[in-house]
């Protein structure tokens, strides 16, 4: 069973000083202490995870594919993609930056990281040699800002530094050829194809049968498979995609609640508001004004 992380519970799960808590951003520094037995644990983060391999190496399974990360490599994990750390070198040092969905939807440039196919198929990347030094300095600067004492503009300054780092990573991806040629397991194919389907149809289709037929599977098999492999049911995945679309529209457009409801194919705005509050715990208006 995967360990689901959120920007809130990650502080408790990783024993991070709660006084460091910031809106939409969490930063974690990890080392592999010699002699300390490593315990495998699948993790899923409800946002984007950026893992910077500062030193040493790590073997991991990301979205059901195996990768080896070495010093200088960056792992970019889209929301709800699973990562299994299989092994760490004794000198391993990793800085992880987690960005919540609310943070992502507030900045248009970051939304490409959520649904970009190339990033999902190639989650490990390395910047050009002349930029790796800048990346390292920027990551260190972000850590220092994160740990500095509170000030009125601290969060705003940190956000700008993170955006600069994300732009560097985005530029690195844009310079790559589109890699689609890799060997996928049947497990990966089903999850990947389902992911693409809900990205396209979640606002229009909530029927398990619809997705099962598209994947040439029975509804029962698809439901059981996804629950076992991802910890989420078909409907929970659809809800997740719907909420992401809703949050993006609420934060990045001036559409009224009624218009957002219409864009997402809800019967009326009341039904949409009940759905949004059921999933997020707050109303769409409260979310937009927060």
Backbone as JSON, one array per atom type, in Angstrom:
{
  "sequence": "XXXXXXXXXXXXXXXXXXXXXXXXXXXXXXXXXXXXXXXXXXXXXXXXXXXXXXXXXXXXXXXXXXXXXXXXXXXXXXXXXXXXXXXXXXXXXXXXXXXXXXXXXXXXXXXXXXXXXXXXXXXXXXXXXXXXXXXXXXXXXXXXXXXXXXXXXXXXXXXXXXXXXXXXXXXXXXXXXXXXXXXXXXXXXXXXXXXXXXXXXXXXXXXXXXXXXXXXXXXXXXXXXXXXXXXXXXXXXXXXXXXXXXXXXXXXXXXXXXXXXXXXXXXXXXXXXXXXXXXXXXXXXXXXXX",
  "N": [[0.85, -1.2, 0.0], [0.55, 2.2, -0.87], [2.13, 5.1, 0.55], [0.47, 7.94, 1.13], [1.23, 11.22, 0.64], [0.77, 14.57, 1.73], [0.93, 18.19, 1.54], [0.45, 18.88, 4.14], [0.47, 16.57, 5.93], [3.07, 15.66, 5.53], [4.88, 16.93, 7.17], [4.53, 15.81, 9.68], [4.95, 13.09, 9.13], [7.62, 13.02, 8.32], [8.9, 14.21, 10.37], [9.4, 17.01, 10.39], [10.21, 20.27, 11.44], [7.43, 21.95, 12.55], [7.26, 24.7, 12.61], [8.41, 25.58, 10.34], [6.6, 25.41, 8.4], [5.05, 26.26, 5.34], [2.9, 27.93, 3.03], [1.92, 25.85, 0.54], [4.5, 24.9, -0.12], [7.05, 22.57, 0.61], [10.14, 21.56, 1.94], [12.63, 19.12, 2.0], [15.47, 17.67, 3.39], [17.57, 14.94, 2.99], [19.62, 12.25, 4.11], [21.54, 9.24, 3.66], [22.28, 7.45, 6.27], [25.21, 5.76, 7.19], [25.13, 2.35, 8.1], [22.54, 2.45, 8.94], [19.58, 0.79, 8.51], [17.8, 0.68, 5.51], [14.4, 1.25, 4.85], [12.03, 0.12, 2.64], [9.47, 1.97, 1.01], [6.59, 2.76, -0.67], [5.7, 5.85, -2.11], [3.36, 8.46, -2.61], [2.72, 11.63, -3.73], [0.59, 14.39, -3.24], [0.83, 16.44, -5.29], [3.48, 18.21, -6.97], [6.67, 16.73, -7.01], [10.05, 17.48, -6.67], [13.1, 16.06, -6.92], [16.38, 16.42, -5.98], [19.45, 15.13, -6.63], [22.05, 15.44, -4.71], [24.44, 14.32, -3.89], [26.11, 11.13, -4.21], [24.15, 8.18, -5.03], [21.02, 6.77, -6.19], [18.66, 4.18, -6.52], [15.55, 3.81, -7.99], [12.04, 3.21, -8.39], [9.88, 4.67, -10.49], [6.66, 5.51, -11.25], [6.29, 2.87, -11.99], [8.54, 2.19, -13.49], [12.07, 1.47, -13.65], [14.77, 3.42, -12.4], [18.03, 4.96, -12.23], [19.5, 7.32, -10.23], [22.02, 9.72, -10.21], [24.55, 11.89, -8.74], [23.69, 15.21, -9.41], [21.51, 14.65, -10.99], [17.99, 15.14, -11.59], [14.84, 14.37, -10.34], [11.59, 14.47, -11.5], [8.44, 14.42, -10.43], [5.16, 13.99, -11.28], [1.85, 14.9, -10.02], [0.49, 12.39, -7.88], [1.99, 10.29, -8.95], [3.67, 7.29, -8.35], [6.5, 6.58, -6.31], [9.14, 4.43, -5.58], [11.77, 3.96, -3.52], [14.5, 2.04, -4.02], [17.17, 1.53, -3.35], [19.94, 3.19, -1.7], [23.04, 4.89, -1.99], [25.78, 4.89, 0.37], [26.71, 7.47, 0.75], [24.66, 9.09, 0.0], [22.85, 12.06, -0.65], [19.98, 13.99, -0.68], [17.86, 16.54, -1.82], [14.57, 17.41, -1.53], [11.87, 19.01, -3.02], [8.61, 19.82, -2.46], [5.61, 20.7, -4.05], [2.41, 21.97, -3.65], [-0.86, 21.22, -5.07], [-2.41, 23.5, -5.1], [-0.47, 25.5, -5.16], [0.65, 24.95, -7.67], [-1.51, 25.34, -9.48], [-1.82, 28.05, -9.29], [0.08, 29.23, -10.84], [0.48, 29.61, -14.18], [2.67, 28.68, -15.77], [3.53, 26.42, -14.48], [1.62, 24.48, -14.85], [2.04, 22.84, -17.02], [3.72, 20.92, -16.08], [2.1, 19.13, -14.84], [0.47, 17.61, -16.6], [2.15, 16.97, -18.68], [3.27, 14.75, -21.07], [5.85, 13.89, -21.76], [7.4, 14.4, -19.5], [6.3, 12.6, -17.71], [7.05, 10.21, -18.94], [9.75, 10.46, -18.94], [11.0, 10.99, -16.23], [13.4, 11.57, -15.0], [16.0, 13.86, -15.24], [18.76, 15.85, -16.42], [20.45, 18.91, -16.13], [22.17, 21.1, -18.49], [25.79, 21.09, -18.52], [26.86, 23.7, -17.99], [24.84, 24.79, -16.53], [24.38, 23.29, -14.27], [25.82, 24.09, -12.05], [24.58, 26.53, -11.44], [22.06, 25.55, -10.84], [22.6, 24.06, -8.52], [23.43, 26.09, -6.77], [21.07, 27.57, -6.67], [19.24, 25.76, -5.54], [20.42, 25.51, -3.02], [20.12, 28.15, -2.14], [17.33, 28.32, -2.06], [16.81, 26.46, -0.03], [18.02, 27.82, 2.12], [16.44, 30.14, 2.29], [14.05, 28.95, 2.94], [14.52, 28.04, 5.5], [15.11, 30.32, 6.89], [14.34, 32.91, 9.31], [10.94, 33.97, 9.89], [9.37, 36.43, 7.79], [7.6, 39.29, 6.44], [7.63, 39.09, 3.6], [8.7, 36.66, 3.02], [7.52, 34.21, 2.04], [6.66, 35.01, -0.52], [9.12, 35.68, -1.75], [10.4, 33.2, -1.72], [8.72, 31.75, -3.38], [9.23, 32.96, -5.88], [11.89, 32.21, -6.28], [11.6, 29.43, -6.49], [10.01, 29.28, -8.79], [11.85, 30.21, -10.69], [13.69, 28.1, -10.64], [12.04, 26.03, -11.56], [11.55, 26.94, -14.13], [14.07, 26.63, -15.3], [14.25, 23.86, -15.34], [12.06, 23.25, -16.97], [12.93, 24.38, -19.36], [15.06, 22.69, -19.92], [13.71, 20.31, -20.49], [12.31, 21.09, -22.79], [14.32, 21.18, -24.6], [14.86, 18.6, -25.25], [14.51, 15.66, -27.31], [11.36, 14.22, -28.16], [10.67, 11.56, -26.24], [9.32, 8.55, -26.74], [9.83, 5.96, -26.98], [10.14, 3.23, -25.27], [10.32, 0.33, -23.19], [7.43, -0.87, -21.83], [5.76, -2.29, -19.05], [2.85, -4.42, -18.73], [1.36, -3.6, -16.57], [2.23, -0.93, -16.28], [1.35, 0.08, -18.73], [-1.47, -0.05, -18.54], [-2.0, 1.7, -16.37], [-0.82, 4.04, -17.29], [-2.27, 4.51, -19.67], [-4.82, 4.78, -18.6], [-4.41, 7.05, -17.06], [-4.02, 8.96, -19.07], [-6.54, 8.89, -20.24], [-8.29, 9.83, -18.19], [-7.27, 12.36, -17.94], [-8.16, 13.49, -20.25], [-10.94, 12.97, -20.41], [-12.17, 13.24, -17.91], [-13.74, 15.41, -17.1], [-16.04, 14.98, -18.44], [-16.89, 12.32, -18.4], [-17.89, 10.01, -15.98], [-18.23, 7.37, -15.65], [-17.32, 4.12, -14.76], [-17.45, 2.01, -16.49], [-17.13, 3.24, -19.0], [-14.34, 3.93, -19.09], [-13.22, 1.4, -18.74], [-14.05, 0.07, -21.05], [-12.7, 1.56, -22.98], [-10.14, 0.76, -22.41], [-10.24, -1.84, -22.96], [-10.96, -3.67, -20.97], [-12.65, -5.36, -18.23], [-15.05, -3.68, -16.15], [-14.91, -4.47, -13.44], [-12.36, -5.66, -13.26], [-10.68, -3.48, -13.87], [-11.28, -1.71, -11.77], [-10.47, -3.19, -9.48], [-7.78, -3.62, -10.11], [-6.66, -0.96, -10.23], [-7.11, -0.1, -7.6], [-5.52, -1.86, -6.15], [-2.96, -1.37, -7.21], [-2.52, 1.39, -7.07], [-3.8, 2.42, -4.88], [-6.0, 3.99, -5.1], [-9.39, 4.19, -6.17], [-11.22, 3.85, -9.32], [-13.15, 5.91, -9.48], [-12.16, 7.66, -7.54], [-9.8, 8.51, -8.75], [-10.89, 9.83, -10.94], [-12.26, 11.88, -9.64], [-10.05, 13.2, -8.57], [-8.78, 14.2, -10.9], [-10.82, 15.86, -11.82], [-10.99, 17.77, -9.76], [-8.49, 18.97, -10.0], [-8.75, 20.2, -12.53], [-10.84, 21.93, -11.85], [-9.7, 23.56, -9.8], [-7.69, 24.76, -11.27], [-9.14, 26.32, -13.13], [-10.49, 27.99, -11.33], [-8.42, 29.42, -10.13], [-6.92, 30.48, -12.24], [-8.5, 31.8, -14.08], [-11.11, 34.22, -14.78], [-13.62, 33.29, -14.69], [-16.99, 32.88, -13.6], [-18.37, 31.11, -10.75], [-20.55, 29.68, -11.62], [-20.01, 29.55, -14.36], [-17.63, 28.06, -14.36], [-18.64, 25.69, -13.37], [-20.26, 24.99, -15.53], [-18.29, 24.66, -17.53], [-17.09, 22.35, -16.62], [-19.02, 20.51, -16.97], [-21.06, 20.06, -15.05], [-24.31, 19.5, -13.65], [-25.54, 21.73, -12.48], [-24.53, 24.78, -10.75], [-24.83, 24.38, -8.02], [-24.6, 21.62, -7.61], [-21.96, 21.31, -8.43], [-20.65, 22.87, -6.45], [-21.22, 21.41, -4.12], [-19.91, 19.03, -4.72], [-17.23, 19.94, -4.94], [-16.72, 20.89, -2.34], [-17.07, 18.55, -0.88], [-14.87, 17.04, -1.66], [-12.63, 18.72, -1.18], [-13.1, 20.03, 1.2], [-13.66, 22.69, 1.45], [-15.49, 25.51, 0.07], [-15.84, 26.35, -3.47], [-15.69, 29.16, -3.8], [-14.45, 30.01, -1.44], [-12.0, 28.75, -1.79], [-11.05, 30.08, -4.09], [-10.74, 32.69, -3.11], [-8.85, 32.38, -1.17]],
  "CA": [[0.0, 0.0, 0.0], [1.34, 3.41, -0.97], [2.03, 6.12, 1.58], [0.03, 9.15, 0.47], [1.75, 12.42, 1.3], [0.18, 15.86, 1.4], [1.75, 19.26, 2.11], [0.19, 18.99, 5.57], [0.93, 15.43, 6.74], [4.48, 15.36, 5.33], [5.64, 17.46, 8.3], [4.45, 14.83, 10.75], [5.52, 11.82, 8.69], [9.07, 13.13, 8.2], [9.41, 14.88, 11.57], [9.89, 18.33, 10.03], [9.82, 21.31, 12.38], [6.2, 22.58, 12.06], [7.41, 26.15, 12.5], [8.89, 25.85, 8.99], [5.5, 25.18, 7.47], [4.73, 27.37, 4.46], [1.76, 27.66, 2.15], [2.16, 25.28, -0.79], [5.88, 24.46, -0.36], [7.75, 21.86, 1.68], [11.5, 21.19, 1.51], [13.15, 18.05, 2.84], [16.86, 17.27, 3.14], [17.73, 13.57, 3.48], [20.89, 11.54, 3.94], [21.51, 7.83, 4.0], [23.28, 7.29, 7.31], [25.86, 4.44, 7.16], [24.75, 1.45, 9.18], [21.11, 2.53, 9.2], [18.88, -0.04, 7.54], [16.82, 1.43, 4.74], [13.1, 0.59, 4.75], [11.32, 0.47, 1.41], [8.11, 2.46, 1.19], [6.06, 3.47, -1.82], [5.17, 7.15, -1.75], [2.6, 9.21, -3.6], [2.54, 12.99, -3.22], [-0.54, 15.09, -3.84], [1.4, 17.66, -5.84], [4.69, 17.92, -7.74], [7.88, 16.5, -6.24], [11.33, 17.66, -7.35], [14.16, 15.44, -6.13], [17.71, 16.81, -6.46], [20.5, 14.24, -6.13], [23.19, 16.31, -4.42], [25.63, 13.48, -3.79], [25.82, 9.71, -4.17], [23.25, 7.63, -6.05], [19.79, 6.14, -5.71], [17.87, 3.4, -7.47], [14.15, 4.01, -7.64], [10.99, 2.86, -9.35], [8.97, 5.8, -10.62], [5.56, 5.19, -12.16], [6.48, 1.47, -12.37], [9.76, 1.96, -14.26], [13.27, 1.56, -12.83], [15.72, 4.49, -12.74], [19.16, 5.2, -11.34], [19.83, 8.73, -10.14], [23.37, 10.02, -9.72], [24.74, 13.29, -8.36], [23.39, 16.13, -10.49], [20.24, 14.3, -11.62], [16.76, 15.68, -11.0], [13.63, 13.57, -10.56], [10.39, 15.31, -11.54], [7.29, 13.55, -10.27], [3.86, 14.63, -11.39], [0.94, 14.52, -8.93], [-0.04, 11.03, -7.73], [2.85, 9.25, -9.49], [4.29, 6.57, -7.25], [7.95, 6.38, -6.31], [9.68, 3.43, -4.66], [13.23, 4.01, -3.42], [14.97, 0.66, -3.86], [18.45, 1.53, -2.63], [20.69, 4.44, -1.64], [24.45, 4.74, -1.67], [26.04, 5.34, 1.74], [26.96, 8.92, 0.78], [23.54, 9.75, -0.68], [22.23, 13.27, -0.13], [18.89, 14.37, -1.57], [16.98, 17.65, -1.44], [13.27, 17.25, -2.18], [10.96, 20.15, -2.93], [7.23, 19.45, -2.77], [4.73, 21.83, -4.35], [1.02, 21.53, -3.58], [-1.68, 21.49, -6.25], [-2.82, 24.9, -5.03], [0.68, 26.28, -5.63], [0.8, 24.7, -9.1], [-2.59, 25.95, -10.26], [-1.72, 29.51, -9.2], [1.08, 29.71, -11.8], [0.25, 28.94, -15.47], [3.86, 28.01, -16.3], [3.72, 25.15, -13.8], [0.58, 23.49, -15.17], [2.55, 21.89, -18.0], [4.37, 19.84, -15.36], [1.1, 18.21, -14.32], [-0.05, 16.72, -17.62], [3.13, 16.8, -19.75], [3.54, 13.33, -21.28], [7.28, 13.64, -21.8], [7.91, 14.37, -18.13], [5.89, 11.33, -17.11], [7.83, 9.12, -19.54], [11.16, 10.68, -18.65], [10.97, 11.79, -15.01], [14.75, 11.9, -14.54], [16.64, 14.74, -16.21], [19.98, 16.53, -15.95], [20.65, 20.17, -16.85], [23.43, 21.23, -19.21], [26.92, 21.28, -17.59], [27.05, 25.09, -17.57], [23.73, 25.19, -15.68], [24.29, 22.48, -13.06], [26.32, 24.91, -10.94], [23.52, 27.47, -11.1], [21.0, 24.76, -10.2], [23.02, 23.72, -7.16], [23.39, 27.32, -5.98], [19.68, 27.97, -6.5], [18.66, 24.83, -4.57], [20.95, 25.9, -1.71], [19.48, 29.42, -1.8], [15.94, 28.01, -1.71], [16.86, 25.85, 1.31], [18.34, 28.86, 3.11], [15.26, 30.98, 2.45], [13.03, 28.14, 3.61], [14.86, 27.89, 6.92], [15.35, 31.6, 7.55], [13.25, 33.34, 10.18], [9.79, 34.5, 9.17], [9.31, 37.85, 7.47], [6.38, 39.54, 5.66], [7.76, 38.74, 2.18], [9.46, 35.41, 2.89], [6.83, 33.26, 1.16], [6.69, 35.54, -1.88], [10.48, 35.56, -2.28], [10.67, 31.79, -1.93], [7.97, 31.34, -4.57], [9.95, 33.43, -7.07], [13.08, 31.36, -6.46], [11.13, 28.12, -6.96], [9.59, 29.46, -10.18], [13.08, 30.3, -11.49], [14.21, 26.74, -10.74], [11.14, 25.26, -12.43], [11.76, 27.41, -15.51], [15.29, 25.99, -15.78], [13.92, 22.46, -15.62], [11.18, 23.26, -18.14], [13.77, 24.67, -20.53], [15.83, 21.48, -20.19], [12.81, 19.37, -21.16], [11.97, 21.58, -24.13], [15.47, 20.94, -25.47], [15.01, 17.18, -25.5], [13.62, 15.04, -28.3], [10.21, 13.59, -27.5], [10.99, 10.15, -26.09], [8.17, 7.67, -26.53], [10.24, 4.59, -27.25], [10.67, 2.52, -24.12], [9.57, -0.88, -22.91], [6.51, -0.72, -20.72], [5.09, -3.49, -18.6], [1.4, -4.34, -18.88], [0.89, -2.78, -15.45], [2.48, 0.46, -16.61], [0.51, 0.45, -19.86], [-2.84, 0.19, -18.08], [-2.05, 2.91, -15.55], [-0.48, 5.17, -18.15], [-3.4, 4.75, -20.57], [-5.92, 5.28, -17.78], [-4.04, 8.42, -16.7], [-4.29, 9.8, -20.23], [-7.98, 8.95, -20.44], [-8.95, 10.73, -17.23], [-6.82, 13.71, -18.24], [-8.94, 13.97, -21.39], [-12.39, 12.79, -20.31], [-12.7, 13.29, -16.54], [-14.78, 16.43, -16.95], [-17.23, 14.59, -19.19], [-17.28, 10.94, -18.15], [-17.62, 9.49, -14.63], [-18.62, 5.96, -15.66], [-16.22, 3.15, -14.75], [-17.62, 1.22, -17.71], [-16.56, 3.99, -20.12], [-12.88, 3.79, -19.09], [-12.9, -0.02, -18.91], [-14.21, -0.26, -22.47], [-11.61, 2.2, -23.7], [-8.91, 0.01, -22.14], [-10.55, -3.24, -23.31], [-10.97, -4.43, -19.72], [-13.95, -5.35, -17.57], [-15.09, -2.68, -15.08], [-14.46, -5.07, -12.18], [-10.91, -5.85, -13.3], [-10.06, -2.16, -13.82], [-11.46, -1.17, -10.42], [-9.61, -3.95, -8.57], [-6.39, -3.38, -10.51], [-6.24, 0.37, -9.81], [-7.11, -0.02, -6.14], [-4.36, -2.62, -5.67], [-1.69, -0.8, -7.68], [-2.35, 2.82, -6.79], [-4.45, 2.8, -3.64], [-7.19, 4.79, -5.43], [-10.37, 3.57, -7.06], [-11.45, 4.57, -10.57], [-13.88, 7.15, -9.19], [-11.27, 8.57, -6.81], [-8.91, 9.1, -9.75], [-11.68, 10.78, -11.72], [-12.46, 13.03, -8.76], [-8.77, 13.91, -8.48], [-8.6, 14.95, -12.14], [-11.84, 16.9, -11.84], [-10.61, 18.83, -8.81], [-7.35, 19.68, -10.59], [-9.32, 21.08, -13.54], [-11.62, 22.97, -11.17], [-8.79, 24.48, -9.13], [-6.99, 25.53, -12.3], [-10.07, 27.33, -13.64], [-10.81, 28.94, -10.27], [-7.25, 30.25, -9.83], [-6.25, 31.07, -13.4], [-9.44, 32.52, -14.94], [-12.09, 35.09, -14.1], [-14.94, 32.68, -14.88], [-17.81, 32.79, -12.4], [-18.56, 29.74, -10.26], [-21.53, 29.08, -12.52], [-19.33, 29.27, -15.63], [-16.71, 26.95, -14.1], [-19.51, 24.52, -13.28], [-20.65, 24.65, -16.9], [-17.1, 24.16, -18.22], [-16.79, 21.01, -16.13], [-20.17, 19.67, -17.3], [-21.93, 19.74, -13.93], [-25.72, 19.79, -13.91], [-25.7, 23.13, -12.11], [-23.47, 25.23, -9.86], [-25.03, 23.81, -6.67], [-24.02, 20.28, -7.63], [-20.51, 21.5, -8.47], [-20.18, 23.36, -5.15], [-21.28, 20.29, -3.17], [-18.82, 18.11, -5.1], [-15.94, 20.56, -4.61], [-16.57, 20.94, -0.88], [-16.94, 17.17, -0.41], [-13.51, 16.56, -1.93], [-11.58, 19.6, -0.64], [-13.44, 20.52, 2.53], [-14.01, 24.12, 1.38], [-16.29, 25.85, -1.11], [-15.05, 26.93, -4.57], [-15.47, 30.59, -3.57], [-13.43, 30.13, -0.4], [-10.72, 28.36, -2.4], [-10.61, 31.15, -5.0], [-10.38, 33.88, -2.34], [-7.81, 32.08, -0.18]],
  "C": [[0.88, 1.25, 0.0], [1.12, 4.32, 0.22], [1.68, 7.43, 0.88], [0.48, 10.36, 1.28], [0.99, 13.64, 0.83], [1.08, 16.94, 1.99], [1.54, 19.43, 3.62], [0.78, 17.81, 6.36], [2.41, 15.1, 6.58], [5.32, 15.86, 6.49], [5.67, 16.45, 9.45], [5.16, 13.54, 10.37], [7.05, 11.85, 8.63], [9.7, 13.95, 9.32], [10.06, 16.22, 11.25], [9.36, 19.33, 11.04], [8.57, 22.04, 11.85], [6.29, 24.09, 11.94], [7.89, 26.56, 11.11], [7.78, 25.77, 7.95], [5.16, 26.43, 6.68], [3.61, 26.95, 3.52], [2.23, 27.13, 0.8], [3.54, 24.73, -1.05], [6.4, 23.7, 0.86], [9.11, 21.42, 1.14], [12.08, 20.21, 2.52], [14.58, 17.71, 2.42], [17.06, 15.89, 3.78], [19.13, 13.04, 3.17], [20.67, 10.07, 4.23], [22.63, 7.59, 5.01], [23.88, 5.88, 7.25], [25.43, 3.6, 8.37], [23.27, 1.48, 9.5], [20.37, 1.76, 8.11], [17.81, 0.78, 6.83], [15.54, 0.62, 4.61], [12.38, 1.06, 3.5], [9.92, 0.96, 1.73], [7.68, 3.2, -0.07], [5.45, 4.78, -1.35], [4.43, 7.77, -2.93], [2.34, 10.58, -3.0], [1.42, 13.68, -3.97], [-0.09, 16.46, -4.34], [2.6, 17.27, -6.69], [5.86, 17.75, -6.77], [9.09, 16.7, -7.14], [12.41, 17.09, -6.45], [15.51, 15.76, -6.73], [18.76, 15.92, -5.81], [21.77, 15.07, -5.95], [24.49, 15.52, -4.43], [25.21, 12.02, -3.76], [24.86, 9.28, -5.28], [22.03, 6.97, -5.4], [19.17, 5.35, -6.85], [16.41, 3.49, -7.03], [13.24, 3.52, -8.76], [9.99, 4.01, -9.35], [7.91, 5.46, -11.66], [5.79, 3.83, -12.82], [7.67, 1.21, -13.27], [10.97, 2.21, -13.38], [14.2, 2.66, -13.34], [16.87, 4.49, -11.75], [19.49, 6.68, -11.39], [21.22, 8.89, -9.56], [23.48, 11.51, -9.43], [24.53, 14.2, -9.55], [22.06, 15.86, -11.19], [19.07, 14.92, -10.86], [15.62, 14.73, -11.33], [12.43, 14.5, -10.48], [9.18, 14.39, -11.52], [6.0, 14.35, -10.33], [2.94, 14.16, -10.26], [0.46, 13.08, -9.03], [0.79, 9.96, -8.42], [3.61, 8.61, -8.34], [5.8, 6.46, -7.43], [8.32, 5.38, -5.21], [11.19, 3.59, -4.64], [13.73, 2.62, -3.1], [16.28, 0.59, -3.09], [19.09, 2.91, -2.71], [22.15, 4.13, -1.38], [24.69, 5.31, -0.28], [26.22, 6.85, 1.83], [25.82, 9.72, 0.17], [23.04, 10.98, 0.08], [21.2, 13.74, -1.15], [18.14, 15.56, -0.98], [15.69, 17.49, -2.23], [12.43, 18.49, -1.93], [9.57, 19.68, -3.35], [6.37, 20.69, -2.96], [3.29, 21.34, -4.4], [0.29, 21.86, -4.88], [-2.15, 22.95, -6.27], [-1.71, 25.81, -5.54], [0.79, 26.17, -7.15], [-0.25, 25.44, -9.91], [-2.55, 27.47, -10.23], [-0.76, 30.09, -10.24], [0.95, 28.94, -13.12], [1.46, 28.16, -15.98], [4.07, 26.63, -15.68], [2.72, 24.08, -14.22], [1.06, 22.46, -16.18], [3.23, 20.71, -17.31], [3.36, 18.77, -14.9], [0.68, 17.18, -15.36], [0.93, 16.45, -18.77], [3.53, 15.33, -19.88], [5.03, 13.01, -21.21], [7.87, 13.55, -20.4], [7.53, 13.07, -17.45], [6.73, 10.16, -17.63], [9.32, 9.25, -19.27], [11.28, 11.55, -17.41], [12.35, 12.17, -14.47], [15.47, 12.7, -15.62], [17.87, 15.38, -15.58], [20.15, 17.8, -16.79], [21.99, 20.14, -17.59], [24.55, 21.53, -18.22], [27.08, 22.71, -17.09], [25.93, 25.57, -16.64], [23.64, 24.4, -14.37], [24.8, 23.25, -11.84], [25.28, 25.9, -10.47], [22.38, 26.77, -10.36], [21.35, 24.47, -8.74], [22.96, 24.95, -6.25], [21.95, 27.75, -5.68], [18.97, 27.07, -5.49], [19.13, 25.19, -3.16], [20.3, 27.19, -1.23], [18.03, 29.2, -1.35], [15.88, 27.38, -0.31], [17.09, 26.92, 2.39], [17.14, 29.78, 3.36], [14.17, 30.24, 3.23], [13.26, 28.09, 5.12], [15.12, 29.22, 7.64], [14.13, 32.01, 8.38], [12.15, 34.02, 9.36], [9.91, 36.01, 8.94], [8.09, 38.05, 6.57], [6.45, 39.06, 4.21], [8.47, 37.42, 1.96], [8.81, 34.45, 1.9], [6.89, 33.72, -0.29], [8.07, 35.39, -2.51], [10.81, 34.11, -2.6], [9.95, 31.29, -3.18], [8.68, 31.75, -5.85], [11.2, 32.59, -7.34], [12.7, 29.99, -7.0], [10.7, 28.2, -8.42], [10.8, 29.53, -11.11], [13.67, 28.9, -11.7], [13.36, 25.89, -11.68], [11.3, 25.67, -13.89], [13.02, 26.78, -16.11], [15.02, 24.54, -16.17], [13.04, 22.35, -16.86], [11.96, 23.48, -19.42], [14.59, 23.45, -20.92], [14.97, 20.44, -20.91], [12.49, 19.8, -22.59], [13.1, 21.35, -25.11], [15.7, 19.48, -25.8], [14.1, 16.73, -26.64], [12.5, 14.36, -27.53], [10.43, 12.08, -27.44], [9.74, 9.34, -25.78], [8.59, 6.2, -26.6], [10.91, 3.97, -26.02], [9.77, 1.32, -23.86], [8.72, -0.7, -21.67], [5.92, -2.08, -20.34], [3.58, -3.32, -18.81], [0.8, -3.49, -17.76], [1.05, -1.3, -15.78], [1.58, 0.93, -17.74], [-0.91, 0.8, -19.4], [-2.93, 1.5, -17.31], [-1.77, 4.14, -16.41], [-1.65, 5.53, -19.05], [-4.6, 5.3, -19.8], [-5.67, 6.73, -17.39], [-4.36, 9.37, -17.85], [-5.79, 9.96, -20.46], [-8.66, 9.91, -19.47], [-8.5, 12.17, -17.44], [-7.7, 14.33, -19.33], [-10.44, 14.0, -21.12], [-12.99, 13.0, -18.92], [-13.81, 14.31, -16.36], [-16.08, 16.05, -17.65], [-17.77, 13.21, -18.82], [-16.9, 10.49, -16.74], [-17.98, 8.01, -14.53], [-17.39, 5.05, -15.7], [-16.26, 2.33, -16.04], [-16.99, 1.91, -18.92], [-15.05, 3.78, -20.21], [-12.45, 2.34, -19.3], [-13.01, -0.41, -20.38], [-13.1, 0.35, -23.31], [-10.3, 1.42, -23.56], [-9.07, -1.47, -22.47], [-10.43, -4.16, -22.09], [-12.39, -4.47, -19.18], [-13.93, -4.28, -16.47], [-14.57, -3.23, -13.76], [-12.95, -5.22, -12.14], [-10.19, -4.5, -13.16], [-10.13, -1.58, -12.41], [-10.52, -1.86, -9.43], [-8.14, -3.66, -8.84], [-5.89, -2.03, -9.98], [-6.16, 0.5, -8.3], [-5.88, -0.71, -5.58], [-3.06, -1.91, -6.0], [-1.46, 0.64, -7.25], [-2.96, 3.27, -5.47], [-5.69, 3.67, -3.84], [-8.1, 4.01, -6.36], [-10.5, 4.39, -8.34], [-12.11, 5.92, -10.3], [-13.02, 8.15, -8.43], [-10.29, 9.24, -7.76], [-9.64, 10.14, -10.58], [-11.91, 12.06, -10.91], [-11.19, 13.87, -8.67], [-8.54, 14.77, -9.71], [-9.59, 16.1, -12.24], [-11.46, 18.08, -10.95], [-9.44, 19.64, -9.36], [-7.83, 20.66, -11.65], [-10.05, 22.25, -12.88], [-10.72, 24.01, -10.51], [-8.06, 25.36, -10.14], [-7.88, 26.64, -12.84], [-10.35, 28.4, -12.59], [-9.65, 29.91, -10.02], [-6.71, 31.01, -11.04], [-7.19, 31.79, -14.36], [-10.36, 33.39, -14.09], [-13.51, 34.55, -14.3], [-15.7, 32.67, -13.55], [-17.92, 31.33, -11.96], [-19.52, 29.0, -11.18], [-20.88, 28.69, -13.85], [-18.34, 28.11, -15.49], [-17.51, 25.64, -14.04], [-19.93, 24.04, -14.67], [-19.48, 24.06, -17.68], [-16.79, 22.71, -17.86], [-17.97, 20.05, -16.27], [-20.96, 19.2, -16.08], [-23.35, 20.17, -14.27], [-26.05, 21.24, -13.59], [-24.62, 23.49, -11.1], [-23.6, 24.67, -8.45], [-24.4, 22.43, -6.57], [-22.49, 20.37, -7.63], [-19.97, 21.92, -7.11], [-20.19, 22.26, -4.1], [-20.15, 19.31, -3.43], [-17.47, 18.66, -4.65], [-15.7, 20.54, -3.11], [-16.4, 19.54, -0.3], [-15.51, 16.68, -0.55], [-12.45, 17.4, -1.21], [-11.85, 20.09, 0.77], [-13.8, 21.99, 2.58], [-14.82, 24.38, 0.12], [-15.39, 26.39, -2.21], [-14.74, 28.41, -4.35], [-14.38, 30.82, -2.51], [-12.06, 29.79, -0.95], [-10.19, 29.49, -3.27], [-10.1, 32.36, -4.21], [-9.23, 33.64, -1.36], [-6.44, 32.48, -0.71]]
}
